[in-house]
């Protein structure tokens, strides 16, 4: 069945997938009778288009596929819907097809506002280092009644989400009245979101519980974000108010116990960047959802540059931010909004353009200030004259028109996500990477490699001798990284003019490993160009680590097909000794009187090391120090620092007991070797940690005992 006419004339039950403009046009254009619409959008399910119901796609599972034709009527997601139908047993051309009009329907009116960001007050009782709004206190503020009157404007009739912020919203004792006005005047309101620093703990609890009662009685979701920027003193320092951490956590626990949806909101800055891993694990143990964002220099939060210093990250701090958002992206539910925003932040930290759309630029978000003015963007725009219900529409159009005078690059530097969606570029990047992850996996190799005898040589052969290097790159610990750097340095001396191409699952990690080495290029593994690079290289070198990685198996197979020589870099002990002598020369250093520990994986052996460390600490009256071997390991339990933050409290007690110190900084070769050489006792768990100690001329304590 290949045409709409054939489907209409088939006498079969017709179901249209897509209840939007295309679906409505399809039914109208062909005057067809259909059983019902289905749609993936939750807000459409259970509604009606005229007299036709809109149902959940799961309804199709029970459909008689011999007597049913599904017509896809969706321009943007047609490919995904086709896959969805095929997973249910539908076959293209037999019982499903696509509707593709020659002139797609256009919206009948301008985009309708869906989000409203309202700053209820500029006043704030925090003294945050990342924000200067508290220095701008005072001025006229709309009353709840005046706010409600503005909400009657027709431009706000379609609002679905209200984000009401400040300053500190609970400084308005009548805050709940603003929520009452929103519920009263916004017929399509589905969600209200607000924030609090919790400093006025009793008032905040009373107000938030009132707001939850008001919204829940109308079936509206109410979400509270409590600002938590660190544990204990770290939070107090970031917020500029002693004791603020205890008050914030009191509000979090009390709201959670009362059934009010509560999450943590964390702004990362130079103050807390080294404590982000510990904070993330703390939230996980508390069962508390958290939103991490990078402190950003914009005209709203940083007026007149008053907070500039807090955004001046060192290269190590900036690298730590990238590592942290790799972790957030990898441990967030795939396809969720938080997953997309983490990906966007990670890309921007790698100096790539913004990957989210802009809700303000799409005219779906309005920013209403406490004094009744509107702005084209909460973070960038300047306040104009206050508006009333009669002038709001004109002022909004004037503000939106300002976008025409500003370059798109101002959005490429913004991490704001209110009203944002993943762009087509982002979706395409993610789909491409996921495809290659599956294709280059062990299962993909077993499935495809036998009939994958050649590959397009479109990249062409470059001049000079090219050495392609594959292995655990992207997740290398400092021992593996030192091996890679030592090998390249040695080969550069024996093969002058050679070019080295290192294939990495996280190129920015490996770029740091090989920084300073000449003629080295780091390329992504999960990319269509990975396999194409192999046959146009001159030589393949494989670092097998403990096991051969599946992408390395692909490289070996294609190298053999192309007749390329390849070697395994197994025994580099002699090279490593020379490398460490050069990079970490022995010299007089201050002794570290401690039991110092290194692990390179979360295993039973590593957990047993903590018990041995505690016993040795008690026996010798020495403190314990814990160091990381890797900075990026994306197993279910995270990296070494996550291991320590998670397991050390279980062995040594909660909090920060005296005599226990965890290095929250980056794992570094020179720092590690010097600490090993200076410590009274060195305990290791894992092959990398033990090999590094021995290569540095140190015998780990457990081996001394043996």
N, C-alpha and C positions, 0 to 999 in steps of 0.2 A: 504494500500500500504506500504510494509515493506522493499523492496529492491530497490537499484538503477536501477537494470534491469527491475523491474516491472514498475518503473516510466518512463524509456526510452520506454518501449513497450506499454505504456498506450495511446499513441498518444495525451497526454495532453500537454499544454504549460508548459515548465520547466523553472523555475527561480532559480538562485543560489544566496543564501544569503552569501556573502563573496567573495570579489574580490582579495583576497590575494593568498598565495602560495597554500593553500588547494583548493580553488575554481578553480584555473587554472589547478591544477592536476586532479581534478574531471572531468572537461570538456575534458581534453586531454586523460585521462585514459579510459573513456567510449565512446570516440568519439561521444559525444552527441551534439545535436543541442539545444541550449537554446535561450529563448527570450531575456534575458538580465541578468546582475548581479545587485544586490542591495547591498549597503554597508553603514554602519553607519558612516564611516570616511568621513568627509566633503571634505578632499583633494582628495578622490577617485571619489566622485560623479561628473558626467559630463565628466569623462575620458573614455577611451576605453581599453579593453583587447583584443588585436588583432582587430577583426572587431565586437566585442561585446560591447555594451555600458554599463556603470555602472551608475545606477540611485539611487535616494533617496528612502528609504524604504516606504515613503508615497505613492509611486507608487502602492504598493501592495493593498492599500485600494480599488482601483477601479478594481482590478483583479476579473475575474469570478472564484470564488472558486471551482465551480464544474468542471471547465476545466483547473485548474491550480495545479501544484505541486511545492512547494518551497523546495529546498534542502539546509539545513544549512551546510556550509563548513567553519567552524571557530572553532578551538580547544579551544581557551581561553574563548570566550564569548558565547559558544553554549547555555548554560542554559538561559542567559539573552535574547538571540535572540528568543529562543523558547517562552518565556513569551511574548515577543514583538509580535510575530506572533499570539499567542492566543488572545492577546488583540485586534487584528484586525479581529478575527473571524475564524482563521485557526485552524484545529484540527489535532493533531499528528496522523499519520498513515492513515489519509484520504487525506489531501492535504498539509501536510508538513512532512519532515523526516530529518534525520541527516546523514552526510557522515563522517565515521570514518575509515580512512585507517589504516592498520596494522602497516605500517612504515611511520610515518608522514614525510612530505618533510622537508629537511634541507635547510637553506639558502645557496645559491651557492657561496657566498663570505663573507668576514668578515663584521661585522656591519658597516654601512656607517655613517660618521659624519653628524649630522643634525644641531648642534649648534656650534657656534664659540663665545667664550668669548675673546674679544680683549681689553687689557689695552692700550689705545692709549698714555697715559702718566702717569708717577708717580707723576708729579708735582701737587701740590694742594694748594689753597689759603685759605682753611679752617684749623682750628686747633682743629679738633674733639677729644673729650676725648675718644671716642670708637675706634680710629684708629690712627696708627702712621705712615701711609704711607707718610704724609706730611713732616716727618723728614728724608725721604729717597729720597729727590728730586735730580734731575740731571741725567745725563747719556744719552746715545744714544737713539734716538727714530726713528723708521721707518718713512720715508716720505710717503705721500699718494701713490706715484708711486711704492715705494718698497712694500708697503702693497698690492697694486693691483697685483703686480707681483707674490707674494706668493699665492694670491687667485686663480691663474691659475693652481695651483697644482691639480692633479686629485683627491687627497683625499678630496678636498673642493668642488668637483663638485656637491655634493648632499646637500650642506648647505641650510637650510631653514630659520634659525633664526640667526641673528647677534646681539650679546649683546656687545655694545661698551662702555667701562667705563674708569675709571682712578684710581687714581688722579681725577682732575677736567678736563673733556674733553674740556671745552670751553677755557682753557688756550692755546689750539691749535687753532690759528686764522684760520687755513686752515681745521678745523674739517669737514666741509661740503665736502671737496675733498675726505676724506676717505669714506664717504657715496656714492659719485659718483663712486668711484672705486669698491665698493661692488656691486652696482647696475649693473655696467658694466660687472663684471667678475663672478657673481654668478647667473646662469640662473634659479635656483629653489628658490631663495630668496623670502620669503613671508613676513617677519617681521624684522624690525630693532628697537632695544630698546636701549635707552641711558639714562644717568642720569646727573643731574647738581645740584650744590648747589645754583645757582642763584646769587652768589656774584657779578659777572660781568653781571649785569642784562641786560643792553642794548646789549652787545655782545651775551649773551645767547639767547635773543629773536631773534636777527638777524639770528644767526646760526641755531637755531631750526626751524625757518620758512623756511629757505633755504632747510634744510634737508627734511622737510615735502613736499615741492614742488618737490624735486628730486625724492622722493620715490612714492608719490601719482601719479606722471605722468606715473609710471610703474605699478601701481596697487599694490604697496607694502605698508604694514602698517608701520607707524612710531609712536612709543610710547616714550613719555618723562616722566621720573620720577624725580620730584623735591624733594630734601631732606627737610623734615619738621619734626623736632624732638620735637616740643612743641609749645605752644603759647607764643609769645613775648619773654620775658627774658629767659624762659626755653630753647627755641631753641638756643638763642644766647649763653647761657652758655654751652649747649651741643656741639655747633659748634665752640666755642672759639673765635668768632668774633662779636663784638657789631654791632647791626643794621642788622645782616644777616637775621633775620626773615622777616623784612619788604621787603627786596630785594627778598627773596624766594617767598613770597606771591604775589609780583608784577609780577614776572615771571609766576606764576601759573595762575593768573587772565588774564594776557595779552595773554598767549598761548591759554587758553580756549576760550577767545573772538575771537581769530583768527582761531578757528577750528582745532587746533593741539591737538591730543589726549594727555592729560596730567593727571598724577596721582601723589599722594604724596607717598613718601617712608620714613618710620619712623623706626629708630633704637632705640630699648628700652634698657635702661641702668639704673643704680642707680640714674642718674640725673633726668630722666623723668618718672620713673615707676609709681609714684603716680599721674601723670598728663595724663596718657594714656586714661582714660575714657573720660575726658573732650575733649581731642584732637580728639578722635574718633567721638564724637557727633558734634564737630565743622566741621569736614570733611563732615559728613552727611548733615548738614545744608547748606554747600557750594555746595553740589552735587558733591563732589570730591572723586573719588575712591582712596583707600589708601592701601598700603602694609606695614604691621607691621612685623618686625622681631626682634628677640632677639640678642643684641650685643654678638658676639661670639669671643672667644679667639682662633685665628688661626694664622698661620705663615705669612699670607699675610697682614692682617689688624693689627696685633699686633706683629710686629717684635721685637725680643729681650725682650718681656714682658713689653714694655713701657707703655701699657695701662691696666695692670693687675688690678689695683684698681677699675676700672669701672665695672668689672665683679664679684666683691665680694659682692653678694647680701646677705642681711640679710634674716632670715627665713620669716619675714613678707613681704619683697620685693619679695622673690621667690614665696610665696603664692599668692601675688597680680598678678604676671605674669601668674600663672595658671588660676586664676579667669578671667583675661583679655582674655586669649586665648579660654576659654570656651565660652565667649561672642562672640568673633570673629567667632568661629566655628558655633555657634548657629544662628548668624545673617548673615551668608554668604550663597549665593545660593548653594543649595545642588547639589553635583556632579561636581561643578566647581573646577578648579585647586587650587584656593585660599582656597576652603573648605578643600581639601585634605591636603594642606600645613599647615593650621591651626590645623587640627587634628594631623598631625605629630608633630608639635611643642608642642601641649598639651601633647601628649604621652611622648615626650622626657623630658618635664618639670616634669613629674611624674616618671622620672628615668626609663623609658621603652626604648627598642631599637628603633632606627630609623625605621619609617614605610614607607618611600619613597625609591624607588630604586635610584641608583646613576647614573646620566648621564655620568660621567667620567668613572666609572667602567664598564658601558655598552659600552664604546668606541663610544658613540654618541656625546660627547662634547669634544672639544679641547680648551685649554687655550693658547692663543698666547700673549706674553708679548710685551711691547712697543719697546724692543730692538731686536725683531725677534727670541726670544727663545720660546720653547714650554714646557709645564709642564703637568704631568699626572693629576694634580688637581690644580685649581687656588689657593685654600686655603692651601694646604698641600705640594705640590711639590716644589722642588728647581729648579732654572733656570739652564739651561745647555748652550751649545754653540749656537749662532744664527744659524738659518737654512736658506736654500735657496730652490727654487722650486725642485731641484734635491735631496735634503737630507731630505725634510720634512717627506716623508713617512717612511723612516727608523727611523728617530728620534721619530716620533709618536709611532711606534711599540716598540721602546726601552722604551719610557716613560710608555706605557701601561703595558709592562712586569714588571715594578716596582711594580705593584699591587700585584704580586705574593709574594713579600717579605714583604708586610705590612699586619697586621691582619685586619680582617673586622671590628674590634671594633673601628678603627679610623673613620669609616663612621657612626657608631652608635652614635657618639657624634657630628655629623655635621648636621646643619639645612639647608645647601645649597640645592637649589631646581632647579637649571638650568638643563634642560634636564631630570628631574626626573618624575617618574610615581608612582601612588599608587601601593604598593606591593600587592601580593595576600593575605598576612597576614592582611594588612590594610583593603582590600575589604571584607574579611571574617569577621573581627571584626565588621565592620560597618553594614554589612548585618545582622549579628546575633543580634546586639543591636537593629536595626530597626525592626526586626521580633518580638522581645520580647516587644518592645514599643507598637506595634500594638496589640499583643496578650494580654498584660496586661492592655490595655486601657479599658475605659468604654464600648466601642463598642465590644471589644474582650471578655469582661466578659459576656455581654449579649448574644453573639453568641456562646461561647464555654462552659460556666460554667455548664450548665444543664447536659451535657454528659461527664463532666470531673470529675469523681467521685474518682479517685485514681491517684497516681503518683508514679513513680519509686523511691524506697527507697535506691537507689544505694549509696548515701553518707554514709549511716549507722548511727546508733545512737552513739553519743559520750558519754563518761562517764561524770557523774555529771548532775546537773540540768541546762538545757539550756533554757534561756528566749529569745524568738525571738521578736524583737521590730520593728514595721513598722509605717510609718507616713510620714511627709513632709520632711524627711531627705535627704540632698543634696541641698535643697533650704531653710534650716532653717534660720530664723532671730535670733538675739541674745536672744530674749525672749524664742523662741522655743528651741534653743540650751541649754539655762540655764535649762529649764524644763527637757530636756532629761538627762543632767548631774546630776541634782538634783534627778531625779527618780532613776537612776542607783546607785548613791551614797547611797540613802536611802535603796534600795533593797539589796545592798551589805552588809549593816549592819544587815538587818533582815533575809537575806538568805545567810549566809557565804558559800563560795565555788561555788555560782551560776556563770554560764557563760552567757554573754549577747552578742547576735548577732543582730546588728543594720543593717537593710536593707536600703541602700541609693542610690538615683539616681546619686549622685556624691560622691563616697566614700572619696576622698581626702578632701572634705569640712567637712564631718561628722567626719573624723578622727581627724581633728583639734578641733572639738567641744568636743570630748570625750578624748582628749589628757590628760594623767595623771591618767586616771581611769584604774583600774586593771581588767583583765578578760573580756575585751571588744573587739569584732571583728566586723569590718565594712565590709559588703559584698555588691556587686552591685545588684540593683533590676533588671536591664535589662540584665539578664543572665539566661542561662538554669538551673543554680543551684538554682535560687531563690525559685521556687515552690517546688523543691526537699527538701529544708531545713525545710519546714513547718511541714510535718508529723513526722520528726525525732527529733523535738524539744519537750520540755516538757510543754511549756506554751507560749501563744501568748499575747503580749501587743500592743494595737493599740492606737496611738496618732492621733485622728481624725482631729485636727486643726479645721478650720471652716467647712470643708466638708470632707467626707471620700474619700481618694484617691483610684483610681481604683485598684492599686496593693494591697492596704489594704483589699479591698473587696475580692480579690482572697485569701488572707491569711486567712481571717475569714471563707470563704467557705471551704477551705481545712482543717483548724483546726477543724471545725465542723465535717467534714467527718472522720477525724482521732480521734475524741473524745477528742481533746485537750482543756483544759480550756483556755479561753481568757478573757481579761478585757480591758476596754477603760480607758485610762489615761485622764479623763476629768477634774476633780477638783484637782489641785495641788497647790492651793493658800497657804495652810499652809506649805507645803514642800518648796515652793519658798521663803517665808519669812525667814525661817531658813537658806536656802541656801544663800540668799543675805546677811544675817547678817554675815555669815562665809566668803563669797567671797568678799564682799564689805563692810567692817566694817566702821561705821561712825567715822570720825576723823576730826580734824581741817584742813581746806583747804582754798586756796586762792579763794576769791569770783570772780565769772564771772559776771560782770555787763553787761548783754546782754539779748536780747530776744532769747532764744534757742529753736530750733524746731526739732522734730523727726517725720518722717512719715514711714510707713512700706508698702506702696503700692502707685501706680500711679492711684489715683482716683479723682473724683470731690471734695471729702472732703479734700484730700491732697492739691489740687490746691487752694481751698478756704483758707486753712491754710496760704499759702503764702501771700494772701491779708490781712489776719488778722495780720500776723507778721509785714507786712509793716506799717499798720495803727498803731499798738502798738509801733513800733519803732519811728514813727513820733511823737506820743503822748508823749513818755517818753524820747526821744532823746538818746535812747540806740541803739547800733549796733545789727544786727541780725546774729545769728550763726546757721548753718544747719548741722545736724548730721544724719548718716545713721543707720538704724536698721538691714539691711541685706547686705551681701557682694556678694550674687549670687542669682539673680532672673531673669529668662530667658523669661519673657513675652516679648511682642513686644516692650515694652518701657524700658527694662533693669531693673537695680537695683535702690536703693535709690539715689546713687550718680549720676546716669544718669538722674533721675528725677530732681534733683537740678540743674545740669548743663544745662538741657534743659529748665526748667520752671522759675528758679530764674531770668535769664536775661529778660524774658518777663514781669516780675513784677517790678523788681528793675532797669532795664536798662542793656544794653550790656556792655561787658567788666567786670571789677571788681570794681564796685562803692564802694566808701568809706563806711565803716560801714557794709559791707556784707562779710561774710566768710563762705566758704563751706569746711567741713572736707573731704578731698579726701582720707584720710587714711582708714584703715579697721575698720568696726564696731566692738566694743569690749565691753563686759559687764561691766567691772570695769570702763573703761573710760566713758561710758554712764551714769552709776549711779552717779559717782562723778560729772560729768558735770550737771546732773539734780539737784543734791543737792546744787551745788554752784551757779546756775543761778538765776537771779532776777525773770525771767518769763520763764515758761516751757510750750510750746505749743506742742500738740500731735495730730496726725491723724492716725487712724487705731487701731485695737484691741490690737496688740502686744505692741505698744508704750505706750498706755494708761495703760495697765495692768502692764507693767514694772515700770512705774512711781508710780503707787499706791502701788505696792509691795515694792518699795524702800521708801515708806513713803512720797511721793510727790503728791500733788494735782495739776494736770495740770490747767493752767490759765483759760481755757474756762470752766472748771468745777467749779472753784472758782466763776466765774461770775454768773454761773447758781445757 
